């Protein structure tokens, strides 16, 4: 392994070549999340379209992969301290995006929802409406996480942990990280988050109810993040070789993925694999990241690694998806703004508009998301040009 410097490193330059395929996949995940969150006739059919795996898992895994790829490359080249600062700058940007979205919810959406007495808005921000001061403060502290606004706080948490984990793995290998992450995930399946919450309430008197602290169990989802970080970092490690999967693994993954796809779309219970059996459904649970959900996700990931490069060479590049994936943070926040506005004016009824109204709404929303992506990338290019001129002056 190349030496990792800790002192005197220059600032990280994150101008590494991008994986356009990963950007396109992240763009696809953003499209699927928008279709899932925006109440329309497509919400249920396109929810978990590839099996018992949602776009959120794909988005987190791909984001972690890119973080591991880019930041580990910077760590090897410019040192751990510079890598850590780059992680912190990114975490700050995500926090500012979360804070801005929260303010939009607490002001404009709250005003519209209360004005027209919209139940969807009242349900979305019930804790804030009951205790506005605590809701505002704990929202900015990332403790109170209203529905739809609970993925970025988890993302920030992972970004703050990642430089320490990545630096450790770059020096000592990934075995210890994988074992620790797997252990935490397993404990999360048996109530780790609830145990910690009870302890915090006992010692601090925290007033935020547990169910208002986000649907995602971060102690379970960290497993997905750090596995993605590992995959990304492995691509930039000195002497990294192409991933070659044995045929038997591809065959097993194909069988699992096809069975999950068939069960999801042709099973008796739709997106609830075991119907009303809550205990069995926990095996596929999204928020706890149940074990069978991970199996389904791993199968899809194996197929993407095994067949993705060949498909990428043959399929036309979808530049709109690439642009949205490259500007994923602004596009994600823009999709939340669109969803919140629709909920405020129309509510959560998926059939409230005629089919042509859904088509028109989706057209406007996706045009807006693509415009946000293009403007963001244009601003990034201008900023990079200014930095080059300043460096050459």
C-alpha positions as CSV (number, residue, x, y, z in Angstrom):
1,X,0.0,0.0,0.0
2,X,1.3,3.5,-0.8
3,X,2.1,5.6,2.2
4,X,-0.6,7.8,3.6
5,X,0.6,11.2,4.7
6,X,-1.1,12.9,7.7
7,X,0.6,16.2,7.9
8,X,1.3,19.1,5.5
9,X,-1.0,17.8,2.8
10,X,-2.4,20.4,0.3
11,X,-6.1,20.8,-0.2
12,X,-7.9,18.0,-1.9
13,X,-8.5,18.3,-5.6
14,X,-11.6,16.3,-6.4
15,X,-11.4,16.6,-10.2
16,X,-11.0,12.9,-10.7
17,X,-12.7,11.4,-13.8
18,X,-16.2,10.4,-13.0
19,X,-17.9,7.1,-13.7
20,X,-20.6,8.2,-16.1
21,X,-22.3,4.8,-15.6
22,X,-22.6,5.5,-11.8
23,X,-23.9,9.0,-12.5
24,X,-26.5,7.6,-14.8
25,X,-27.6,5.0,-12.2
26,X,-27.8,7.7,-9.5
27,X,-29.9,9.8,-11.9
28,X,-32.2,6.8,-12.4
29,X,-32.5,6.4,-8.6
30,X,-33.5,10.0,-8.3
31,X,-36.2,9.5,-11.0
32,X,-37.6,6.5,-9.2
33,X,-37.6,8.3,-5.8
34,X,-39.5,11.1,-7.4
35,X,-42.0,8.8,-8.9
36,X,-42.4,7.0,-5.5
37,X,-42.7,10.1,-3.4
38,X,-44.9,12.1,-5.8
39,X,-48.5,10.9,-5.4
40,X,-49.8,9.7,-8.8
41,X,-51.0,6.6,-10.6
42,X,-47.4,5.5,-11.0
43,X,-46.5,5.6,-7.3
44,X,-47.4,2.0,-6.5
45,X,-46.5,0.3,-9.8
46,X,-43.0,1.9,-9.8
47,X,-42.3,1.5,-6.0
48,X,-39.6,-1.1,-5.6
49,X,-39.7,-1.9,-9.4
50,X,-36.7,-4.4,-9.4
51,X,-37.8,-6.5,-6.5
52,X,-38.0,-5.8,-2.7
53,X,-35.4,-3.1,-3.1
54,X,-36.2,0.6,-3.3
55,X,-34.4,3.5,-5.0
56,X,-33.1,4.7,-1.6
57,X,-30.9,1.6,-1.2
58,X,-29.4,2.1,-4.7
59,X,-28.9,5.8,-4.1
60,X,-27.1,5.3,-0.8
61,X,-24.9,2.5,-2.1
62,X,-23.9,4.4,-5.3
63,X,-23.2,7.6,-3.3
64,X,-21.0,5.6,-0.9
65,X,-19.2,4.0,-3.8
66,X,-18.4,7.4,-5.3
67,X,-17.3,8.7,-1.9
68,X,-15.0,5.7,-1.4
69,X,-13.6,6.1,-4.9
70,X,-13.0,9.8,-4.9
71,X,-11.9,10.4,-1.3
72,X,-9.7,7.4,-0.9
73,X,-7.9,8.5,-4.1
74,X,-7.4,11.9,-2.6
75,X,-6.2,10.3,0.6
76,X,-3.5,8.3,-1.1
77,X,-2.5,11.3,-3.2
78,X,-2.7,14.2,-0.7
79,X,-3.0,12.8,2.8
80,X,-5.6,11.8,5.4
81,X,-5.9,15.3,6.8
82,X,-6.8,16.8,3.4
83,X,-9.2,13.9,2.8
84,X,-10.9,14.5,6.1
85,X,-11.4,18.2,5.3
86,X,-13.0,17.3,2.0
87,X,-15.4,15.0,3.8
88,X,-16.3,17.7,6.2
89,X,-16.8,20.3,3.5
90,X,-19.2,17.9,1.7
91,X,-21.0,17.2,5.0
92,X,-21.5,20.9,5.6
93,X,-23.0,21.4,2.1
94,X,-25.4,18.5,2.8
95,X,-26.3,20.1,6.1
96,X,-27.0,23.5,4.6
97,X,-29.3,21.7,2.0
98,X,-31.1,19.9,4.7
99,X,-31.5,23.2,6.7
100,X,-32.9,25.0,3.7
101,X,-35.4,22.3,2.9
102,X,-36.5,22.2,6.6
103,X,-37.1,26.0,6.5
104,X,-39.1,25.6,3.3
105,X,-41.3,23.0,5.0
106,X,-41.7,25.0,8.2
107,X,-42.6,28.3,6.4
108,X,-44.1,28.0,2.9
109,X,-45.5,24.5,3.1
110,X,-46.8,25.0,6.7
111,X,-48.5,28.2,5.6
112,X,-50.2,26.7,2.5
113,X,-51.1,23.5,4.4
114,X,-52.7,25.3,7.3
115,X,-54.4,27.8,5.0
116,X,-56.3,25.1,3.0
117,X,-56.5,22.7,6.0
118,X,-54.4,20.0,4.2
119,X,-54.3,16.7,6.3
120,X,-51.2,15.5,4.4
121,X,-49.2,18.5,5.5
122,X,-50.5,18.3,9.1
123,X,-49.5,14.6,9.3
124,X,-46.1,15.3,7.8
125,X,-45.2,17.9,10.4
126,X,-47.4,17.1,13.3
127,X,-44.6,17.4,15.9
128,X,-43.6,20.8,14.6
129,X,-47.2,22.0,14.7
130,X,-47.6,20.8,18.3
131,X,-44.2,22.1,19.5
132,X,-42.9,24.7,17.0
133,X,-39.9,25.9,19.0
134,X,-38.7,22.3,19.8
135,X,-39.5,21.2,16.3
136,X,-37.4,24.0,14.8
137,X,-34.5,23.6,17.1
138,X,-34.3,19.8,17.0
139,X,-34.9,19.9,13.3
140,X,-31.8,22.0,12.8
141,X,-29.9,19.7,15.2
142,X,-30.9,16.7,13.0
143,X,-32.8,15.1,15.8
144,X,-36.3,15.7,14.6
145,X,-36.6,14.4,11.1
146,X,-40.0,14.8,9.4
147,X,-41.0,12.2,6.8
148,X,-39.3,12.7,3.4
149,X,-36.6,14.8,5.1
150,X,-34.9,11.9,6.9
151,X,-32.4,10.6,4.4
152,X,-30.0,13.6,4.4
153,X,-29.4,13.6,8.2
154,X,-28.4,9.9,7.9
155,X,-26.2,10.9,4.9
156,X,-24.5,13.6,7.0
157,X,-23.9,11.1,9.9
158,X,-22.2,8.7,7.5
159,X,-20.1,11.5,5.9
160,X,-18.8,12.6,9.3
161,X,-17.8,9.0,10.2
162,X,-16.4,8.1,6.8
163,X,-12.9,9.8,7.0
164,X,-12.1,8.0,10.2
165,X,-13.3,4.7,8.9
166,X,-11.6,5.2,5.5
167,X,-8.3,6.2,7.1
168,X,-8.4,3.2,9.4
169,X,-9.1,0.8,6.5
170,X,-6.5,2.3,4.2
171,X,-3.9,1.6,6.9
172,X,-5.1,-1.7,8.4
173,X,-7.4,-3.2,5.8
174,X,-11.2,-3.6,5.7
175,X,-11.8,-6.8,7.7
176,X,-12.2,-5.0,11.0
177,X,-14.5,-2.4,9.4
178,X,-16.7,-5.1,7.8
179,X,-17.0,-7.1,11.0
180,X,-17.8,-4.0,13.1
181,X,-20.4,-2.7,10.6
182,X,-22.0,-6.2,10.3
183,X,-22.2,-6.4,14.1
184,X,-23.9,-3.0,14.4
185,X,-26.4,-4.0,11.6
186,X,-27.2,-7.2,13.4
187,X,-27.8,-5.4,16.7
188,X,-30.0,-2.9,14.9
189,X,-32.3,-5.8,13.9
190,X,-32.9,-6.5,17.6
191,X,-33.6,-2.9,18.9
192,X,-30.2,-1.2,19.2
193,X,-31.7,2.2,18.1
194,X,-34.5,1.9,20.6
195,X,-32.1,1.0,23.5
196,X,-30.0,4.0,22.7
197,X,-33.1,6.3,22.5
198,X,-34.3,5.1,25.9
199,X,-30.9,5.8,27.4
200,X,-30.7,9.3,25.9
201,X,-34.2,10.2,27.1
202,X,-33.4,9.0,30.6
203,X,-30.3,11.1,30.8
204,X,-31.3,14.2,28.8
205,X,-35.1,14.4,28.9
206,X,-35.3,14.6,25.1
207,X,-38.8,15.6,24.1
208,X,-38.7,14.3,20.5
209,X,-40.7,11.1,20.2
210,X,-38.8,8.1,18.7
211,X,-41.1,7.9,15.7
212,X,-40.3,11.5,14.8
213,X,-36.6,10.8,14.5
214,X,-36.7,9.5,11.0
215,X,-37.9,6.3,9.5
216,X,-34.5,5.1,8.5
217,X,-32.6,3.1,11.1
218,X,-29.1,4.6,10.7
219,X,-27.5,1.8,12.7
220,X,-28.7,-0.7,10.1
221,X,-28.2,1.5,7.0
222,X,-24.6,2.2,8.0
223,X,-23.8,-1.3,6.8
224,X,-25.0,-0.4,3.3
225,X,-22.9,2.8,3.3
226,X,-19.7,1.3,4.5
227,X,-20.0,-1.7,2.1
228,X,-20.3,0.9,-0.7
229,X,-17.4,2.9,0.7
230,X,-15.3,-0.3,0.7
231,X,-16.2,-1.1,-2.9
232,X,-15.4,2.4,-4.1
233,X,-12.1,2.5,-2.1
234,X,-11.1,-0.9,-3.6
235,X,-11.2,0.6,-7.1
236,X,-8.6,3.3,-6.2
237,X,-6.3,1.2,-4.1
238,X,-2.8,0.7,-5.4
239,X,-2.7,-2.4,-7.6
240,X,-6.5,-2.7,-7.8
241,X,-7.6,-5.4,-10.3
242,X,-10.9,-5.6,-12.2
243,X,-13.6,-7.5,-10.4
244,X,-14.2,-10.9,-11.9
245,X,-17.2,-12.9,-10.7
246,X,-17.5,-16.7,-11.0
247,X,-20.3,-18.0,-13.3
248,X,-22.0,-19.8,-10.4
249,X,-22.4,-16.5,-8.5
250,X,-23.9,-14.8,-11.6
251,X,-26.3,-17.7,-12.0
252,X,-27.3,-17.6,-8.3
253,X,-27.7,-13.9,-8.4
254,X,-29.9,-14.1,-11.5
255,X,-32.1,-16.7,-9.8
256,X,-32.6,-14.5,-6.7
257,X,-33.1,-11.3,-8.6
258,X,-35.7,-12.9,-11.0
259,X,-37.5,-14.5,-8.1
260,X,-37.6,-11.2,-6.2
261,X,-38.9,-9.4,-9.3
262,X,-41.6,-11.9,-9.9
263,X,-42.7,-12.0,-6.2
264,X,-42.8,-8.2,-6.0
265,X,-45.0,-7.7,-9.1
266,X,-47.0,-11.0,-9.2
267,X,-47.2,-12.0,-5.5
268,X,-50.5,-11.8,-3.7
269,X,-49.5,-8.9,-1.5
270,X,-47.7,-6.4,-3.7
271,X,-45.0,-4.5,-1.9
272,X,-45.7,-6.3,1.4
273,X,-44.1,-9.7,0.7
274,X,-45.9,-11.6,3.5
275,X,-49.1,-9.6,3.6
276,X,-50.3,-8.8,7.2
277,X,-47.5,-11.0,8.9
278,X,-45.5,-8.2,10.4
279,X,-42.8,-10.5,11.8
280,X,-42.0,-12.1,8.5
281,X,-42.2,-8.8,6.7
282,X,-39.3,-7.6,8.9
283,X,-37.1,-9.9,6.9
284,X,-37.6,-7.6,3.9
285,X,-38.1,-4.4,6.0
286,X,-36.8,-1.2,4.3
287,X,-36.3,0.9,7.4
288,X,-34.4,-1.8,9.3
289,X,-32.7,-3.1,6.1
290,X,-33.8,-6.6,6.7
291,X,-31.6,-9.6,5.8
292,X,-33.7,-10.8,2.8
293,X,-33.8,-7.2,1.5
294,X,-30.0,-7.2,1.6
295,X,-29.9,-10.5,-0.2
296,X,-32.1,-9.1,-3.0
297,X,-29.9,-6.0,-3.2
298,X,-26.7,-8.1,-3.3
299,X,-28.1,-10.1,-6.2
300,X,-28.9,-7.0,-8.1
301,X,-25.5,-5.6,-7.4
302,X,-23.7,-8.8,-8.6
303,X,-25.7,-8.6,-11.8
304,X,-24.8,-4.9,-12.3
305,X,-21.1,-5.7,-11.8
306,X,-21.2,-8.8,-13.9
307,X,-23.2,-7.5,-16.9
308,X,-23.1,-3.8,-16.4
309,X,-19.9,-3.0,-18.4
310,X,-21.1,-5.0,-21.4
311,X,-24.5,-3.2,-21.3
312,X,-22.8,0.2,-20.9
313,X,-20.8,-0.4,-24.1
314,X,-23.9,-1.3,-26.1
315,X,-26.6,1.0,-24.8
316,X,-26.8,4.7,-25.7
317,X,-25.7,7.1,-23.0
318,X,-28.6,8.8,-21.3
319,X,-27.1,12.3,-20.7
320,X,-30.2,13.6,-18.8
321,X,-29.8,10.9,-16.2
322,X,-26.0,11.5,-16.1
323,X,-26.6,15.2,-15.4
324,X,-29.1,14.5,-12.7
325,X,-26.7,12.0,-11.1
326,X,-23.8,14.4,-11.3
327,X,-25.8,17.1,-9.5
328,X,-27.5,14.6,-7.2
329,X,-27.7,16.8,-4.0
330,X,-29.5,19.9,-5.7
331,X,-31.7,17.5,-7.7
332,X,-32.6,15.6,-4.6
333,X,-33.6,18.7,-2.7
334,X,-35.5,20.0,-5.8
335,X,-37.5,16.8,-5.9
336,X,-38.4,17.2,-2.2
337,X,-39.6,20.8,-2.9
338,X,-41.8,19.5,-5.8
339,X,-43.2,16.7,-3.6
340,X,-43.9,19.0,-0.7
341,X,-45.7,21.5,-3.0
342,X,-47.9,18.7,-4.5
343,X,-48.8,17.4,-1.0
344,X,-49.7,20.9,0.1
345,X,-52.0,21.6,-2.8
346,X,-53.3,18.2,-3.7
347,X,-52.8,16.0,-0.7
348,X,-51.6,12.4,-0.8
349,X,-54.4,10.9,-2.8
350,X,-52.8,9.2,-5.8
351,X,-56.0,9.3,-7.8
352,X,-57.0,13.0,-7.2
353,X,-56.0,14.0,-10.8
354,X,-57.1,12.5,-14.2
355,X,-54.4,10.5,-16.0
356,X,-53.5,13.5,-18.2
357,X,-53.1,15.6,-15.1
358,X,-50.5,13.1,-13.8
359,X,-48.7,13.2,-17.1
360,X,-48.6,17.0,-17.1
361,X,-47.5,17.1,-13.5
362,X,-44.7,14.6,-14.0
363,X,-43.6,16.4,-17.1
364,X,-43.3,19.7,-15.3
365,X,-41.5,18.1,-12.3
366,X,-38.9,16.3,-14.3
367,X,-38.3,19.2,-16.6
368,X,-37.6,21.3,-13.5
369,X,-35.3,18.6,-12.0
370,X,-33.3,18.5,-15.2
371,X,-33.1,22.2,-15.3
372,X,-31.7,22.2,-11.8
373,X,-29.1,19.7,-12.8
374,X,-28.0,21.7,-15.9
375,X,-27.7,25.0,-14.0
376,X,-25.8,23.3,-11.2
377,X,-23.3,21.7,-13.6
378,X,-22.9,25.1,-15.4
379,X,-22.2,26.8,-12.2
380,X,-19.6,24.1,-11.3
381,X,-17.9,24.6,-14.6
382,X,-17.7,28.4,-14.1
383,X,-16.3,27.9,-10.6
384,X,-13.7,25.5,-11.8
385,X,-12.7,28.0,-14.5
386,X,-12.3,30.8,-12.0
387,X,-10.2,28.6,-9.8
388,X,-7.9,27.7,-12.7
389,X,-7.5,31.4,-13.7
390,X,-6.7,32.3,-10.1
391,X,-4.1,29.5,-9.8
392,X,-2.4,30.6,-13.0
393,X,-2.4,34.3,-12.1
